[in-house]
Amino acid sequence: MARLADIIERYIIERIDRSEDGFIEIQRSELAGRFQCVPSQINYVLETRFTPERGYLVESRRGGGGHIRITRLDTVSGEELLELVNEKIGDLVSQASAEGYIQRLWEGEIITEREARLMLAVVDRQVLPLDLPLRDILRANLLKAMLLTVLRQM
């Protein structure tokens, strides 16, 4: 049986897919009511599944009952990939962020599924048996090296 977070994520993605504008506006309380959960469960899904690394922007709007806008960002281009390597990854990166970047590249068809699986294996905390922050530093260096390799092939 799928976890509630997975079900909520799938519902939001399907709504965005059906949207002509590439975004949806919805109230947290509406989502919580639909899935019979507390609003903090909706917050958890938004904070972990709809991040810029995964290709989404979440904006809270206040007033008029308040709502959130969830926007799918455009596919990553070669220029954006270079910016990602140079500016956004920085000196250290968490496993969740690295996975988000890799997933976005795969969904944008910049890398193949096989390449994505290999990259995910390399950045996994089980493969990097170091204490923090050394593990996140090594992960950032590995991810940057892999992304620069992809860039050279574009």
N, C-alpha and C positions, 0 to 999 in steps of 0.2 A: 504494500500500500504506500502511495506517495505521501511524503510529509506535507503538512499544511503549507510551509514556506514554498515548496516546489509548486504546489497547486496555485497559490497566489501569484507566483512569478509567471507561470504559464498563462494564467488568465490575463495579466497585465500585458504580456508580450503579444498575445492574440488580439487584444484590443488595439494595441499600437499598430500591429500588422494590418488591421482592418481600417485604420485611420488613414485618410488621404493626406493629412498634414504631417505624419510621422510623429505625432504626439497625442497624448490624451490628457484631459483634465478631469480629476475625480476627487471626491472627498474621502479622507481617511476613514471617517465614520461610516460612509457608504460601503467601503471595502470591508471594514470590520463587521458590519452587519451582514453583508453578503456571505462571508465565510465564518460567521459566528465566532469571532475571536476578539481579543482586545486590540485597541489601536496600536499598542506597543509591538504587537506581532507584525502589523503592517509596516511600522517604522523599521523593524528588523529586516524585513524583506527589501524595503527601499534602500536601506543603508548598506546591505551586503550584496544585493543582486543587481542593483541599478546604479552603478558607479560609473564615473567617466572612463575608468580603465576597461570596463565592459561595454562602453559605447553608449552610455545613457547620461542624461542630465535631469536631475530632480530639483524642481523649484517649488517652494512653499509660497502660497499666495494667501494673504490675510484679507479679511473683510468679505462681506457678502456671503457669510457662511464658511469662508475659507476653503481652499482646495489645494491640491498639488498638481503640478504639470510634470509629466514624465515624457521626455523627448529622446528619441533615438538619434544619436549623432551620426553624421555621415561616415562612410567607410574611410579608413585610414589610407592616405596617399603616401607616396615615397617621401615627400617633403615633411609630412606630419610624423612619419616614422622616424626621420632624422631628428626632428624636434623632440619626440618622445625619448629617444636615446640620450640626447644632449641635455635636456632640461628637466623632464618630468620624473625620470627614474632616479636620478640623483646618486648619492653614494651608497644608499641601502634601500632595499625593497622587501616588503613582506611577501610571504607565499601567496596570500590572497590577492594582492595587487599584481604580482607576476602572473598568476593564473588569469586574472582579468585581462591583462594586456594580451596574453597569448590567445585567449578565447576571442577577443575582438579581432585579432589578425586572422584567425581561422574563419570567423564569420564573414569578414571582409574579403575573403579569398586571396589574401596576401600570402598565406602559407597553407600547405595541404594539411589534411587531418593527421597524416603520419608525422609531419614535421611538428605539428602542435603536440601530439602525444610524446614525441621525443623531448621537446622543450619542457613540457610539464614534468616529465620524469627527472630532468636535470635540476629543476628548481624546487623539487619536493624536499621538505624538511627531513625526511627519513634518509635522503641521499647526502644531505649536508650535516653531518653529525658534529656541529659546532655550537657553542653557546652564543646567545645573542649578545652583542650586535654583530659579531663576526659572521654568523650565518647569513644575516640580511645583507651584509657588505659583499660577501662572496656571491650570493644570489644576484645582486645588482650587477656585479661584474660579468657573471655568466650570461645573464639576460641581455646585457648590452652587447656582448660579443656575438651572441646568436642573432640579435636584431641587425647589427652591422653586417653580418654575413648575408642576411636576407636582403638588405639594402644594396649590397654589391651585385646581387643577382637580378635586380630590377632594371 
